[in-house]
């Protein structure tokens, strides 16, 4: 009885090729004999189909996992971009009594009243700094601000980008573009 149930399940799971009594235009002597399937053959076929389904599911799951990781990475990058934009905007709205020029360092202070301001004088140049020092920033040519602790990395990144652009321009010129 159990074998019949297994065989019924196997035949309902396995899709068999429909019988052709004249393959390629040639009449078979006994088409039922050539297309005869043993019940164990059907069980094996069903097992193979089930195994293939499992592999397809695992493959899709793995690919979706990679996409999920990429989405999390992009979300984190978007969060950082928005945070940097907020910080840049905040620094651009800090009062100062001079025109800010890209490439220069500016120093952020806070008065006892709570007002923050930018100065061209570093704490060392003040001698006895009258206000709370909050940090040093460089104004970049793209109008973004780089904190002092990130200046070396930003400069290194910019040098690498310039080198890539120079090589790219040289390649374009030599290729006649």
C-alpha positions, 0 to 999 in steps of 0.5 A: 500500500505504501509503495502505491502511495509513493508511486502516485505521489511520484507520478503526480510530481514528475512531468513525463514527456507525452508519448509520440507513436511516430518519432521523426516520422518513423512508426514504432513497433510497439510504442508502449514498450519503448515508453514503459516506465518502471515505478522505481524510475518514476520515484527516482525522477520525482526525487531528482525534481525535488532535489532540483527544486531545493537547489533552485530555492537555495540559489535564489535565497543566496542571491537575495541574501547578497541583494539584502546585504547590498541594500543595507550597505546602500542604506548606511551610505545614504545615512552617512551622506545625509549626516554629512550634508547636515554637518556641512549645512550647519557649518556653512551657517555658523557666523564669521566675519570674513569670506571663506575660501576653499582650501583654507582651515577654519576653527570653530569656537563657542562663546560663553553665550552659546554662539558658535563662530568660525575663526581663521585663528587656531587655538595656538595663535590665540595664546590664551583662547577666550572661547571653547574650541570645538574643532578645525575644518578645511573648506573643500572646493566642493563646498564640503567641510573636512574635519581636521582628523580626516584631512590626511585621508581626504588628501590621500583620496584626492591624490588617488582620484587625480592620478586616476583622472590623469591616467584616464586623460592620458589614455584618451589622448593616446587613443585619439579621443 
